[in-house]
Amino acid sequence: MELFYSKDIEGGICRLDQDESGHCVRVLRHRSGDEISVIDGCGTLYRCRITSDSHKGVEAVVLESTEDWGAHPYRLHLAVCPTKNNDRYEWFAEKACEIGFDVLSPVIGEHSERRVLKTVRVEKILVSAAKQSLKAAVPTVNEPVSVKEFIKSHSNEDGTLKLIAYCFEDENVPRRSIKEVLSGYEGKDIIVMIGPEGDFSAAEAEMALEAGFIPVHLGASRLRTETAALTAASAAYFRYM
Amino acid sequence: MELFYSKDIEGGICRLDQDESGHCVRVLRHRSGDEISVIDGCGTLYRCRITSDSHKGVEAVVLESTEDWGAHPYRLHLAVCPTKNNDRYEWFAEKACEIGFDVLSPVIGEHSERRVLKTVRVEKILVSAAKQSLKAAVPTVNEPVSVKEFIKSHSNEDGTLKLIAYCFEDENVPRRSIKEVLSGYEGKDIIVMIGPEGDFSAAEAEMALEAGFIPVHLGASRLRTETAALTAASAAYFRYM
């Protein structure tokens, strides 16, 4: 099933941007009268009929719309420190999108080696991953903030299950497995923070606990940052399976 | 923690091959008398003291050995069809190793586009992934066989939970989720078959069912081959967590 992506669907009219129009008309050779399927990135699938087949700007009329198309039964916000190697972060984003998550917050920790992230690239990857895995919702990517800023801005979220995956190797903070904590949670709103290669700083971890984040571990295996982030996404996926 | 890999540990003597020796002596500048940690790829960690620090062939005496170091509490055999793009297969192998699995069988399906796989490359990736994730066991990689040969050779394995992830879109074969099937299994030996981009053929699926493979789904999300394989590994990981 071929999906197109448009942010410009209004009053029963859907317009594709130049990239999508080129792909639609030049590559797939769609013409006026053809039916196409378009996602709005916000969860709705639109069945449309092309009325103008310009390769610069396809226009189509909406025939039918389906909300929450390909949606998952939870709301997962992943706050993940950028990895030293960008490819690994982009790989994680693609895979987590296939499995199902909603918001990505790149967070910069005190121990982060990489302190910048091009969100535009990640957004593009998420759009194609959403199309490829037949989801009408594309995860939101926030601008990078520091770990401490992120914790502050989420300190007062009652009802949301807030988790931090941190080793606490030197401290005696008891951690439960993410599986156990998720299975005891009746709601659907989850935040998981995943630290950088050098882990969170003790100060960041302490601040997170004070802000109501629950310390969890991801099992006995020692996982890279991007694998840990994807494993957290899988944990939520299986919790609601 | 720096780990070395050696297949040549005998009679209390550990020898590193040329690559590992060069890394040990030239890069990490280890010298005679230094202690190093070596995995044998079969599950045992050896603490050794270097007795000869040649960059062509390091020799060391074994001081202590620890069996099942970094082991996981299940035995997972993944039979996964090669992906069109080799990188995706190698990525899956690395990540699955971090999470924990034991045997990889590349299987060629009737719908497989890619019909060859260089196992040597995958083996190298698995060795470094095992070192990186602190596991003394490196998953075994079998030579590629056809899906039907694989099914035949595993048709008589009582006690092993044999699963096939197949869509059965056109047929009316009832599938349970892999989570549900795993949670109902008391043993520890699991085989999961993951098909190619074009899925298994109807004949392959039928043959698998006759051979005692249980049809499972991996949840509502539509996953690429490599993501499906990793998600199956995560399902086992969480089952025994």
Interface residues (C-beta under 8 A of the other chain):
Chain A: G70 H72 W91 K95 E98 I99 G100 Q132 S133 L134 K135 S177 K179 G219 A220 S221 R222 L223 R224 T227 L230 T231 S234 A235 Y237 F238 M241
Chain B: G70 H72 W91 K95 E98 I99 G100 Q132 S133 L134 K135 S177 K179 G219 A220 S221 R222 L223 R224 T227 L230 T231 S234 A235 Y237 F238 M241
